[in-house]
Amino acid sequence: MSRLFSLRLFLDLVACVLLLVSLAYDWLGNTVHEIMGTAMFLLLVSHNIFNRRWYGTVTKKTRAPRTIITKAINLTLLGTMLTLLVTSVLISQAVFAFLPLNSSFTARQVHILVGYLALITAAIHLGLHWTMIMGFVRSRLGIRVESRWASIALRGLAVVIAAFGAHGLFVLNVGSKLLMQKSMEFWDFETSTPAFLFHLVGVIGFCAFLAHYSMKIAANSRFQ
């Protein structure tokens, strides 16, 4: 695969990392949070430019379940990111503070909601493209023959990460954030910032795992 594709994957990875770290708002502080969020959106613009041909396929009719699901997830992710952008501008206190806009508590709640929804949807998006990504990694590393024991070990690791991520959904109280419910539970970033980020990575792994293997099961293929 071309160097351009390698660049695209790298930029997508950076955007994902920025989204993940941006959720640690109380650790970053507002100004850094807004700067990182702005950088993430610029990277997402480049992502959409690279993948602009996909939009031409949206209106094409198809009965393939995988294609339908992929379109639905992609459009959900697009809508989520646009909502995240709008609420970011509305509640901005630094980067877009010069705009004559009024913030509100509801806008902040929606911003938190779509922030976590974007993380989950992006993880599902990642899972749907995992086979392609792994194929690219193998080609870049020159791996032509897949080791049976290495595959078993990697699948086992995937299960462990998924289990950790499922646990992380409860530890981070993601459900209340997605339902816009008030909570008296706050993460102590002064003592355990790495744990917060590890749980977020686990959530990404869990959602990607579900998406990847759900598609395999739906396609009646062997578990791999």
C-alpha positions as CSV (number, residue, x, y, z in Angstrom):
1,M,0.0,0.0,0.0
2,S,1.1,3.6,-0.7
3,R,2.8,6.0,1.6
4,L,-0.3,8.2,1.2
5,F,-2.4,5.5,2.9
6,S,0.2,5.2,5.7
7,L,-0.1,9.0,6.2
8,R,-3.9,8.7,6.3
9,L,-3.7,6.0,9.0
10,F,-1.2,8.0,11.0
11,L,-3.4,11.1,10.9
12,D,-6.5,9.1,11.9
13,L,-4.5,7.6,14.8
14,V,-3.5,11.1,16.0
15,A,-7.1,12.3,15.7
16,C,-8.3,9.3,17.8
17,V,-5.6,9.9,20.5
18,L,-6.6,13.6,20.6
19,L,-10.3,12.6,21.1
20,L,-9.4,10.1,23.8
21,V,-7.1,12.5,25.7
22,S,-9.6,15.4,25.3
23,L,-12.1,13.5,27.5
24,A,-9.7,14.1,30.4
25,Y,-11.0,17.7,30.6
26,D,-10.3,18.3,34.3
27,W,-6.7,17.1,33.8
28,L,-6.0,19.2,30.7
29,G,-7.7,22.4,31.7
30,N,-10.1,24.3,29.4
31,T,-7.6,26.0,27.1
32,V,-5.5,22.9,26.3
33,H,-8.8,20.9,25.9
34,E,-10.0,23.4,23.3
35,I,-6.7,23.5,21.4
36,M,-6.6,19.7,21.2
37,G,-10.2,19.6,20.1
38,T,-9.6,22.1,17.4
39,A,-6.5,20.1,16.2
40,M,-8.7,17.0,16.1
41,F,-11.3,18.6,14.0
42,L,-8.7,19.8,11.5
43,L,-7.4,16.2,11.2
44,L,-11.0,15.0,10.7
45,V,-11.4,17.5,7.8
46,S,-8.3,15.9,6.2
47,H,-9.8,12.4,6.9
48,N,-13.0,13.4,5.0
49,I,-11.0,14.9,2.1
50,F,-9.1,11.7,1.8
51,N,-12.3,9.7,1.8
52,R,-14.5,12.1,-0.2
53,R,-15.3,9.4,-2.8
54,W,-17.2,7.5,-0.1
55,Y,-20.0,10.1,0.0
56,G,-20.8,9.2,-3.6
57,T,-21.8,5.7,-2.5
58,V,-24.2,6.8,0.3
59,T,-27.2,7.1,-1.9
60,K,-26.5,3.9,-3.9
61,K,-28.9,1.1,-3.0
62,T,-27.5,-2.1,-1.5
63,R,-28.7,-5.2,0.2
64,A,-25.4,-6.2,1.7
65,P,-25.8,-6.1,5.5
66,R,-22.1,-5.1,6.1
67,T,-22.4,-2.2,3.7
68,I,-25.6,-1.0,5.2
69,I,-24.2,-1.1,8.7
70,T,-21.0,0.6,7.7
71,K,-22.9,3.4,6.1
72,A,-25.1,3.8,9.2
73,I,-22.0,3.9,11.5
74,N,-20.2,6.3,9.3
75,L,-23.2,8.7,9.0
76,T,-23.7,8.4,12.8
77,L,-20.1,9.3,13.4
78,L,-20.3,12.2,11.0
79,G,-23.4,13.6,12.7
80,T,-21.8,13.1,16.1
81,M,-18.7,15.0,15.1
82,L,-20.7,17.8,13.6
83,T,-22.7,18.1,16.8
84,L,-19.5,18.0,18.9
85,L,-18.1,20.8,16.7
86,V,-21.2,23.0,17.1
87,T,-21.4,22.5,20.9
88,S,-17.6,23.2,21.1
89,V,-18.1,26.6,19.5
90,L,-21.1,27.4,21.6
91,I,-19.4,26.7,25.0
92,S,-15.9,27.8,24.0
93,Q,-14.1,30.0,26.5
94,A,-10.8,30.3,24.6
95,V,-10.4,29.4,20.9
96,F,-13.8,30.7,19.9
97,A,-14.4,33.1,22.7
98,F,-14.4,36.0,20.3
99,L,-17.7,34.9,18.8
100,P,-20.8,36.6,20.2
101,L,-22.5,33.3,21.4
102,N,-24.2,32.4,24.6
103,S,-23.3,29.2,26.3
104,S,-25.7,27.1,28.3
105,F,-25.7,24.2,30.7
106,T,-27.7,22.1,28.2
107,A,-25.0,22.7,25.5
108,R,-22.3,21.5,28.0
109,Q,-24.3,18.4,28.7
110,V,-24.8,17.7,25.0
111,H,-21.1,18.3,24.4
112,I,-20.2,15.6,27.1
113,L,-22.8,13.2,25.6
114,V,-21.5,13.5,22.0
115,G,-17.9,13.4,23.2
116,Y,-18.4,9.9,24.6
117,L,-20.7,8.9,21.8
118,A,-18.1,9.9,19.3
119,L,-15.5,7.8,21.1
120,I,-17.8,4.7,21.0
121,T,-18.8,5.3,17.4
122,A,-15.2,5.8,16.3
123,A,-14.3,2.6,18.0
124,I,-17.0,0.7,16.2
125,H,-15.8,2.4,12.9
126,L,-12.3,1.1,13.7
127,G,-13.6,-2.4,14.4
128,L,-15.4,-2.5,11.0
129,H,-12.2,-1.7,9.3
130,W,-9.9,-3.9,11.5
131,T,-9.2,-6.6,8.9
132,M,-8.0,-3.9,6.4
133,I,-5.8,-2.3,9.0
134,M,-4.3,-5.5,10.1
135,G,-3.7,-6.4,6.4
136,F,-1.9,-3.1,6.0
137,V,0.2,-3.7,9.1
138,R,1.2,-7.2,8.0
139,S,2.2,-5.9,4.6
140,R,4.3,-3.1,6.0
141,L,6.1,-5.6,8.4
142,G,6.6,-8.1,5.7
143,I,4.5,-10.8,7.5
144,R,3.3,-13.2,4.8
145,V,2.5,-16.4,6.8
146,E,0.3,-16.1,9.9
147,S,1.5,-18.1,12.9
148,R,-1.3,-20.2,14.5
149,W,0.0,-19.7,18.0
150,A,0.5,-16.0,17.4
151,S,-3.1,-15.7,16.2
152,I,-4.3,-17.5,19.3
153,A,-2.3,-15.3,21.6
154,L,-3.6,-12.1,19.8
155,R,-7.2,-13.3,20.1
156,G,-6.7,-14.0,23.7
157,L,-5.3,-10.5,24.2
158,A,-8.3,-9.1,22.3
159,V,-10.6,-10.9,24.7
160,V,-8.8,-9.6,27.8
161,I,-8.8,-6.0,26.4
162,A,-12.5,-6.3,25.6
163,A,-13.3,-7.6,29.1
164,F,-11.3,-4.7,30.6
165,G,-13.2,-2.3,28.4
166,A,-16.6,-3.7,29.4
167,H,-15.6,-3.1,33.0
168,G,-14.4,0.4,32.1
169,L,-17.8,1.4,30.9
170,F,-19.1,1.0,34.5
171,V,-16.0,2.4,36.1
172,L,-16.2,5.6,34.0
173,N,-20.0,5.7,34.4
174,V,-20.3,6.1,30.7
175,G,-24.0,5.2,30.8
176,S,-25.0,8.3,32.8
177,K,-23.0,10.5,30.4
178,L,-24.8,9.1,27.4
179,L,-28.1,9.6,29.1
180,M,-27.1,13.2,30.2
181,Q,-27.7,12.3,33.8
182,K,-26.2,14.3,36.6
183,S,-23.7,12.3,38.7
184,M,-21.8,13.2,41.9
185,E,-19.0,10.9,40.9
186,F,-15.9,12.7,39.6
187,W,-12.6,11.2,38.6
188,D,-9.6,12.2,40.6
189,F,-7.1,13.2,38.0
190,E,-4.5,14.3,40.5
191,T,-3.9,10.7,41.6
192,S,-5.0,8.4,38.7
193,T,-4.9,10.0,35.3
194,P,-3.2,7.0,33.6
195,A,-6.0,4.7,34.9
196,F,-8.6,7.0,33.3
197,L,-6.9,6.8,30.0
198,F,-6.3,3.1,30.2
199,H,-10.0,2.6,30.8
200,L,-10.9,4.7,27.8
201,V,-8.5,2.6,25.7
202,G,-10.2,-0.5,27.0
203,V,-13.6,0.9,26.0
204,I,-12.3,1.5,22.5
205,G,-11.0,-2.1,22.4
206,F,-14.3,-3.4,23.7
207,C,-16.4,-1.6,21.1
208,A,-14.0,-2.4,18.2
209,F,-14.0,-6.1,19.3
210,L,-17.8,-6.3,19.3
211,A,-18.0,-4.6,15.9
212,H,-15.3,-6.7,14.3
213,Y,-16.4,-10.1,15.5
214,S,-20.2,-9.3,15.1
215,M,-19.5,-8.8,11.4
216,K,-17.6,-12.1,11.2
217,I,-20.4,-14.0,13.0
218,A,-23.0,-12.3,10.8
219,A,-21.1,-13.3,7.7
220,N,-21.0,-16.9,9.0
221,S,-17.2,-17.0,8.9
222,R,-15.0,-18.8,11.4
223,F,-14.0,-17.0,14.5
224,Q,-10.7,-15.2,13.8
